[in-house]
Structures are given as structure tokens and as C-alpha cells.
Amino acid sequence: MTKRVALVTGANRGIGEEICRQLARKGIEVVMSARDAKKGEAAAKALASSGTPVRFVALDVNDEQSIAQAIAWIDATCGRLDILVNNAGVHLDARGAPATELAAETLRDTMETNVVGPLRVAQAALPLMRKHGYGRIVNLSSTMGQLDHMGGGSAAYRISKAALNALTRVLAADVNDPGIKVNSMHPGWVKTGMGGPEAPKSVEEGADTAVWLATLPKSGPSGGFFADRKAIPW
């Protein structure tokens, strides 16, 4: 069996770090990435010391040159890239702040990281996936971006996740390759730095659906939105 190679963005802590751990335990060669090289290298070393070795590469999803350099390094070091988990994301709104008070700069910065960043990394990764006829792209979204029951508050974050879901649908259609699958997922309210200590889900539970989508069989879905391994409305 070919050993798959996975890239996880924003992975030095929280759900991203746990996704790296779970993928590595499945025998996948994992490349953890983060904008802050020191924090990323420390996280990779901590995983290795616990018996879960991963590689690390610095990658800023807001910097095209950084993305290009990271993908080139993966190609040169690993020889392939099969899985991309777009985990890097920000929540810059004040909690519950309404759209009537949303600063345009906050929206622009949020969209840059949460939507444009995943697009850039996917575009850079796709040539390596096409080279081997296999790819799994997983976008970490949120039910806060669900149009099905869209509410108010945290406007920039909600708008960005709705746009990320749209990107998922469009990219899945435009890739037009049966070997490459593109999906979004909602991890739930998870005990992380962003989710806070009162969240009901562990990071292990929050990472599970992303890992499932990252390892889908040939018959698996593409262009869907999932939570707890089940399709949910857009």
C-alpha cells in the first residue's frame, strides 16, 4: 500500500494538532504546519516524544510565497501530497457582535484567512494530488455558517464559514476528478483555546469527522457538509 501524505494547516494546537495525531496513528505521513515556526516545531516535537512522529513545515495561509515554499518542500521531501486539511482559521469578531457594528477591516481579515487561505493552499496542493490521481481536501467549517438556520452575531466569522462552504461546493465541482474529494465539516463546540473550557466536546471528538473525511474510500462523498460523520444541511 502507498503511504499517504497529509498536510494540516494551523496545526500547532487544538483540533489541528489532534487531527495530526489521529492521522499519524493511521499510518499516514503527516506534515504539521503553522504560521509560527517555533510553536509549530515545539508541537511536532511534543507529538514525536509521545510516540506520534510528524514532520513540520512553516506555512502562512495568508502568504502565497509561504504556501508555495511549503508545498515545494513537501514535494521534495515526501514525493507526494494526498490529503489537505484546511484547519487554519480565525474568529476576530467580539463574541456575539452584530453585523450592524462589524468593521470592514475585521471582515476582510477574517475572509482572507478563513476563505482565501484555504483556496490558495488547495490550488497549490491540487497538482500533486492530480499527479497521483488521489486527493482528499477537508475544510473545517462551522454550523455558524449554515444558511439553513443562520442567526446573528459574530458576523465576520459566520460570513466566512458560509463562504468556505460555498468554496467547498464550487471546488468539488471544478476539480472534476473522481479520485479527488472535497468536503466541509463542523467539528462542534470543542474544548480548545477558541472554544473555551465550557465546550462539551473533547478535541478527540472534534477531530474525528475531519479524519474520517481525510481517509474516505473511493466510494465516499464529495461536495458535502458533515458533522459527526453525517451529512448536514448547508
Secondary structure, 3 states (H helix, E strand, C coil): CCCCEEEECCCCCHHHHHHHHHHHHCCCEEEEEECCHHHHHHHHHHHHHCCCCCEEEECCCCCHHHHHHHHHHHHHHHCCCCEEEECCCCCCCCCCCCHHHCCHHHHHHHHHHHHHHHHHHHHHHHHHHHHHCCEEEEEECCHHHCHHHCCCCCHHHHHHHHHHHHHHHHHHHHHCCCCEEEEEECCCCECCCCCCCCCCECHHHHHHHHHHHHCCCCCCCCCCEEECCEECCC
